Amino acid sequence: MNLSPYLLSTLIWLPIVGGGLLLAMGDGGDVRSARAAMMRATAFWLTILTFSLSVVLYIAFDNEAAAMQFVERISWVAALDAHYYLGVDGISAPLILLTTFITPLVVISAWDTIKVRPAQYFAAFLFLEGLMIGVFCALDGLLFYAFWEAMLVPMFLIIGVWGGERRVYATLKFFLYTFLGSVLMLVAFIYLYGVTGSFDLFGFMNASLPLQAQKLIFIAFLLAFAVKVPMWPVHTWLPDAHVEAPTGGSVILAAIMLKMGGYGFLRLSLPIVPDGSDYFSGMMIALSLIAIVYIGFVALMQTDMKKLIAYSSIAHMGFATLGIFLVWKISAGMGAGLGMTGGMVQMVSHGLISGAMFLCVGVLYDRMHSRQIADYGGVANTMPKFAAFMVLFAMANAGLPGTSGFVGEFMVIVASFKASFWYAFLAASTLILGAAYTLWMVKRVIYGEVANDNVAALEDLNSREFVVLAVLAAAVLLLGLWPAPLVDMMNTTVEQLIQQIGQSKL
């Protein structure tokens, strides 16, 4: 059977159905039993199959086509003219590939570390994977909202069941922040439905809206997407969620879920309310620069490795939103799409680097059950392989040329310079601050003499951990040295989006 007409549905529903299969299989009693091993293998091969299908998507994707590809559309709620409407373009396809790439690594990383309800744990990640892909594919407002809200449930359970001591507080804070912001997005969708008569996102994009309505819709979208990024000052839920989440939860949260805020701005805010987005672009740039600079200083003060990386994520995602909203500050013909493309590259790169950094912290935590920087020192003496990987990822996090961390940041800084010297000056400060807080952590954790008996007793990476970190290291270096395939996939869609938002809807 030709999968092409159903490729997106297969990507969405294969992991979701697989998650249901895992729940039906049960935990199998002892986590060392043959049944438990079969359950873990099932989860792994389902994620590998999903990743393989996303590679098929990448290979078959036409970089020159501006229209949506692999479109599926059937009537869903006829009374509301809502459709099961899917499609991908150069904005969504890279994020789908990132999602399916990260999820198998999360499964491998938790292979023998999750002792409580492992079937439910892996099932939650499979559900989450399918729902996140659904967000990136949905072209109907009601369907988009359904996927957007549904993905909160498995993450709520991942943090709440398998998290740390303050997991209930962290998961409630995460849920309330993200859910309440999203309710206003639903209000905006209902208003647009009243104007257009359907939930078709392209119908929303073609609707003529007065400036006041565009402003209010932009604010509604902003509260939903800014929380998810998260932007300053609605970022306070993220450090708590990261600290209390299990390693896999932190990886998915940082690598994929934060990108949905940036994706929402690109898919909804800019094309649906371009005049409203233009009106608030100065504020968005200011908030992005605050995240880059202020949160960078906050990261310098952290003593918990997970909190430091969480604050680093907020600062680096500031580059993504900065690049997205620079488009109105750059004259036509001067590379208006450079910042937007750079912001998207930054989202993909940050997904790889932040996921790798959290996995590194997870490796140490599994051995010493501590995330405190002060409890470590001289890890390179006992874990040389691990130390090599962590230093590489730390350099990428600091924006070292040749790694993926440099590419997106450099593109956004160049675009910022085209808009304003001061934008570029403040954005480029991350090259100093990022290096400062990242190297501060690496120096105290990795280098020096062995700090204590616990560090002296550490064992280096096992084969499973080595494979996970090696795959991520290869991806970080490949994207850093050869970003062209990713940029080429995005370019046509970015050019079309810039043309679209350049036409006033007043």
Beta strands, then each sheet from edge to edge (+ up, - down):
strand 1: 69-77
strand 2: 82-88
sheet 1: 1+ 2-
end
